[in-house]
Amino acid sequence: MSAKAARVAPARAHLPALAPAIEKRKRGASKPQTGVSPLLLAVLATVLSGIACGIGSVCAAGDGISGSFSPAGNCEPARQYHMAALLNDGRVLIVGGMGTFGLGVLVNAAVFDPSKGKCEKTGELNVARNVATATTLNDGRVLVAGGETTLPGGLLGVVASSELYDPITAAFSPAARMAVARELHTATLLNDGTVLIAGGEGHGGDALKTAEIYDPKAAIFLPTADLVVPVYKHTAALLDDGRVLIVGGEDATGYATDAAQIYDPSKHRFYATGKMSSVRKDHTATLLRGGEVLIIGGEDNWGHALGSAELYNPRTGQFRVVARMKSPHEAHTATLLGDGKVLVAGGFDAVNGVTSLSELYDPLTRSFVQTGSLATPREYSTATELRDGQVLVVGGFYWELGDSRLLDSAELYREECRAAGREPIFRRSDDQASP
């Protein structure tokens, strides 16, 4: 039995071996192709961020920058496989998930309010669900679609239903049904305000090839073209030109794949693009400021957590390997920070098991450096960047020999400017100092 199997079997025998199904990124307008290399764009973005820091007296020239996590209260109940969405008012919606034994799939939702520094209860889902998706629409509501629920008799089943969360009324209301029940799918907000629902796992455990478009104005799901490769446990990233990159996951064989595909909303079709250097599932995909997409970690078909990372170039349609992480990560989070770096937090690795180790990817050097560790090791958590540049990490699963449990705790990651002779200063993404 592998190290991973040994830690899962006694601790999570009652839980499905699933993965988070939410891919988060900030929404942005479509940008024209400029012919400038993604690396140069990333360099310019980072340099300008540094200049702005200097002008705002946040980070002086020569200051060191360090990051750390600190406790941020609890978001009850304890959960994993939940969803998180940044609301338009700056709060964060935490919804659904798998609860502790006896609670099962959750209807519970909470909202983290940065101004109060804590989570507060909000309205409950109409249908308990985990491994669904939560997508903030342009009008501020949140679309929660699909996932797995508890059926009569206690069995678990996949659902086609969806619902909408209204942050003004703090309530969920039933919405349209998808044509196909699915879990472990992706949901991507497109530039026209519609949402692409792609792939996932169906009733029989099969990888789905179908995709749908949710139209908020018509309040319906519409059919669109099929994927080239049916997948679940994949990732999706909205590119700067409005297309969507679908990467990795498990295909119809039940094994992880190295395949990547592009959805072009102007043509309503999917097509194949370059392949990754490694098969991956439970990985992350993060759009960088220069337009490339960073693919990090995950798990291969031999149960190994991966320490490799690669970049997808939308102009060439090809992947290229970058420096390895300091430690392998799967079932981790990856969050784009205000300075263009990417925070990789927690997950699982073969040496530490469920880990607290975190690192930063620097687009200038295309390499990883360690940063402050999580206060509590966790996998299958969510991570959301707040408006002030801090990153909120919520929930997940904790395991070490003799101790395993779901988590209700939350943590905040923040970067600080450090220089000899003065106190550290919190570095905000909007270049305003906060002591």
BELZIHU-V235321 format. One record per backbone hydrogen bond with DSSP energy under -1.0 kcal/mol. NH is the residue of the N-H (numbers start at 1). CO is the residue of the C=O. E is the energy in kcal/mol with one decimal. If there is no record, write none. Layout:
nh->[NH,NH]
co->[CO,CO]
e->[E,E]
This chain:
nh->[6,7,8,9,12,15,18,31,41,42,43,44,45,46,47,48,49,50,51,52,53,54,55,56,57,58,63,64,66,68,70,72,75,79,80,83,85,87,90,92,93,94,95,96,97,98,99,103,104,106,110,111,112,113,116,117,118,120,122,123,125,129,130,131,133,135,137,140,142,143,144,145,146,147,148,149,151,154,157,159,163,164,165,166,170,171,173,175,178,182,183,184,186,188,190,193,195,196,197,198,199,200,201,202,205,208,212,213,214,215,219,220,222,224,227,231,232,233,235,237,239,242,244,245,246,247,248,249,250,251,254,257,261,262,263,264,267,268,269,271,273,274,276,280,284,286,288,291,293,294,295,296,297,298,299,300,303,306,310,311,312,313,317,320,322,323,325,329,331,333,335,337,340,342,343,344,345,346,347,348,349,353,355,359,360,361,362,366,367,369,371,374,378,379,380,382,384,386,389,391,392,393,394,395,396,397,398,400,403,405,407,410,411,412,413,414,416,417,418,422,425,426,427,431]
co->[2,3,4,5,8,12,16,240,37,38,39,40,41,42,43,44,45,46,47,48,49,50,51,52,54,53,60,418,416,414,412,410,408,407,98,95,93,91,87,112,85,110,83,108,129,80,104,100,100,97,94,120,92,118,113,113,113,111,109,170,107,106,148,81,145,143,141,137,165,135,163,133,161,182,130,157,155,151,149,147,144,173,142,171,166,166,164,162,160,159,201,131,198,196,194,190,214,188,212,186,210,231,183,206,202,200,197,222,195,220,215,215,213,211,209,208,250,184,247,245,243,239,263,237,261,235,259,280,232,255,251,249,246,271,244,269,264,264,264,262,260,317,258,257,296,294,292,288,312,286,310,284,308,329,281,304,300,298,295,320,293,318,313,311,309,366,307,306,282,345,343,341,337,361,335,359,333,357,378,330,353,349,347,344,369,342,367,362,362,360,358,356,355,397,331,394,392,390,386,413,384,411,382,409,79,379,405,403,400,398,396,73,393,70,391,68,66,425,64,419,417,434,415,428]
e->[-2.5,-1.5,-1.8,-2.7,-3.3,-1.6,-2.0,-3.1,-2.1,-2.4,-2.5,-2.7,-2.4,-2.3,-2.8,-2.7,-1.8,-2.2,-2.5,-2.6,-2.0,-2.0,-2.6,-2.4,-1.4,-2.5,-2.3,-2.9,-2.4,-2.0,-1.7,-2.9,-3.9,-2.1,-1.4,-2.3,-1.9,-3.0,-1.9,-2.0,-2.9,-3.2,-2.6,-2.1,-2.2,-3.7,-3.3,-2.7,-1.7,-2.9,-2.8,-3.0,-2.8,-2.7,-1.2,-2.0,-1.2,-2.4,-1.6,-1.3,-2.8,-1.8,-1.6,-2.4,-1.4,-2.3,-3.4,-1.8,-1.9,-3.0,-2.9,-1.7,-2.3,-3.0,-2.4,-2.9,-4.1,-2.2,-2.5,-2.3,-2.3,-2.7,-2.5,-2.5,-1.9,-1.1,-2.1,-2.6,-3.1,-1.6,-1.5,-1.9,-1.6,-2.2,-3.2,-2.0,-1.9,-2.8,-3.2,-2.1,-1.7,-3.0,-3.3,-2.6,-1.7,-3.0,-2.4,-3.0,-2.7,-2.9,-1.9,-1.2,-3.4,-1.3,-3.3,-1.2,-1.6,-1.7,-1.8,-1.9,-3.1,-1.8,-2.1,-2.8,-3.3,-2.1,-2.3,-2.8,-3.3,-2.2,-2.0,-2.4,-2.5,-3.1,-2.6,-2.8,-1.1,-1.3,-1.3,-2.1,-2.0,-1.8,-2.6,-1.7,-1.6,-2.2,-3.2,-1.6,-1.8,-3.0,-3.2,-2.1,-2.1,-2.7,-2.6,-1.9,-1.0,-2.9,-2.1,-2.8,-2.5,-2.5,-2.6,-1.9,-2.2,-1.4,-3.0,-2.0,-2.0,-1.6,-2.2,-3.3,-1.8,-1.7,-2.8,-3.1,-2.0,-1.4,-3.0,-2.1,-2.3,-2.1,-2.7,-2.3,-3.3,-2.4,-2.8,-2.0,-1.1,-2.2,-2.0,-2.7,-1.6,-1.5,-2.1,-1.7,-2.3,-3.6,-1.8,-1.9,-3.1,-2.8,-2.0,-2.0,-3.1,-2.5,-3.0,-2.6,-2.9,-2.4,-2.5,-2.4,-2.4,-2.7,-2.4,-2.2,-3.4,-2.6,-3.7,-1.5,-1.7,-1.3,-3.0,-1.5]
